[in-house]
């Protein structure tokens, strides 16, 4: 399903009665991707959710999602085929760092 903005794409499956608050919408420098951080439920029992959205010629689409706000997420590969992505900091407020190389996993 195509949406006019990344926030709508991230919340595409939410019902009108879902309690949630968009905390951050951060767009990749080249405009192809956006990260939307959402808090579901109300404090003190919030459930953080990270949504990755992709912009196509006709609008924004939900690409992937994950519970929580920490970790590294792949968006694309660089010219050498290495994974690039983003990570979300657990700062207050949280922040997105783009074009982060794939971490070495042992």
N, C-alpha and C positions, 0 to 999 in steps of 0.2 A: 504494500500500500504506500502511496506517495503522499508526502505532506509538504506544507509550505515552509516549515521551519523545523530545526532539529528537536526542539522541545516537544512538538506535537508528534514527531516520529518516535521519540523515545517513549512516549506515554500512549502509544497507539492501542494497546490492549487493555488499558485501564477503563474500568467502568466509571460512570459519572459519580458514584458514591465512594470511590476509592479515596482514602485520605492520603495525600501525598503533597510534598512541597519540592519544587525544583530549587536546588541549592546553587547550581552553577551550570552554565552553558558556555563551553570554551571551544572555539573553532580553530582547526589546524591552520597554520599560516598560508597554505595553498588553497584553503577553502573546500577541500574534498571531504573532510571528516569533521565531526563535532563530537565532543563528549558532553553528556548530560548527567549530572549527579542529582539523584533524587533521594529524598527521605520519605519513606512510607510510614504510616502510623503517626502518632503524636508523642512528643517527649513525655516521659523519659524512655519510652520503648520504641525508638525509631529503628527502622531497618534501612541502612544505606544501600543504594543500588547504583551501579555504573552502567550507562548505556552508550554504545558507540553507534553513531549514525553516519551514513554516507550520502553525499550529494551526487545525484545523477543529473542528466540534462533536464529531466522533468520535475525534479524536486528532491526532498530528503526522504531517506528510508532508514528504518531500524536495521542495523547490521548485526549487533551482538550485545549481550548484556551479562552482567555478573553481580551477584550480591556482594556488598562491601565496596570500599573505596580504595583499597590498597592493592598494589600489584602492578605488573607490566602487562600490556595488551598489544598484540601485533596489529598494525594497520597496513603495512606494505613492505616491500623489499627495496634496498638501495641498489645502485648500479652493479654491485658485486654479488647480489643475491642474498645479502645478509638481512636478517629481519630488523625492521624499524617499527617503532610503536610509540606508545605513550605510557606514562605512569601517573598515578594520582598520589599526591602527598597527603599525609594524615595531619597536615597543619590545620590550624584554626584561623581562618577558613581553609578548606582544602584547595589544592591547586593542581593543574594539569601541566605536565612537562611533555612536549612533543619531540618527535624524532629521536627518541631514546633507543640506543642499540639493544638488541635482544640480550638479556643477561646470560652469562655462562652458567649453565646448570650442571652440577656434578652428579 
